[in-house]
């Protein structure tokens, strides 16, 4: 019988996702190997915690938990020599074909990805930080070394959004994207919206469930979502959209009060990642189509499919010209969902290695000119505005007067019971206006004596 070819894998970073990857690779090895066209073997697993021998012993019960459906789990466990604390054990092994980077963070992950490509390995990574910042450099290094880099797990964990944009939608022009790409913030906002807990309690719960970043500031401030938007947008535009091209706001300042008021108007609050194409202003020097990128807390009609994405779930709503509007939805974090994406990349990579295919998938070339980046504050939108003002004649008229000076037209107004007669909440929903005009109008309004607190505003998305 012909000997089955082996594809050897070196895996670095053995945390939640790494264990999920091992459990899938071990428990479904036969089926995955048939798909890959070669036996998939994890030859080395590297994690600095393995310096301590007892941490290796502790791994068996951890994997046992994940493999519990498989009676033969003991036979499936890798031998002790597979585990190493030294990354050189992967890089000095000429048999290793695929380097799986699950270390996360920026350095040393980036250096190791580049080293793996130089040493002739394909790379599978879940690293949104490195990709978002250095997409161009990584793809150039892959092309130079005639290797590939796969990153399905970097956005939306198990939701196959990278494959969808590169393959499923390749016949389309994608003209808009609205995503809920961070499970931690979505969990927090959902909890706050249901009145179950305040911000701090909800964050603690999210951390306990294991989907927050090591440093949850990246989640809360919107930076995690921005990295994911940078990756998806780079694929859509075939040009590196950098995190600095994205206007980012987090959810730190969101109050349950505004979530509840928005609900009364039929809206749900989410942290949105948005890519919006913007038509050129007639007569401007650059008449090319522009695009605005932002991460912002915003309201959406509660009847929209995106409004029902709650808890730690993620969704990506894509507007395309041929396939129409579609939403991909699923768990955006967690051991097995992320592992599902990593393992599918391993299988892709193994197949390409087996086929000796040097072809580059279209997305490996960021060949297009960068789009004209439009300041997200120039995008027109309807708004929710909450003033906190004195309850006396003339207040509303004065506010409406300033808004009208900036061309902002009011669609509806509601005054709620106040904290005191000196400070009542007044909520206005506006017709379309630019964020820039809203900011200028509100800064003028907030300087009035009759206005008692800084005014709060959110976009009302019309997707
Ligand atoms: N911290 C991320 C989230 C994990 O909360 O969605 C997946 O990238």
Boltz pocket constraint, residues with backbone or C-beta under 6 A from the ligand:
constraints:
  - pocket:
      binder: B
      contacts: [[A, 153], [A, 154], [A, 156], [A, 157], [A, 181], [A, 182], [A, 183], [A, 184], [A, 185], [A, 211], [A, 212], [A, 213], [A, 219], [A, 224], [A, 312], [A, 332], [A, 333], [A, 334]]
      max_distance: 6.0
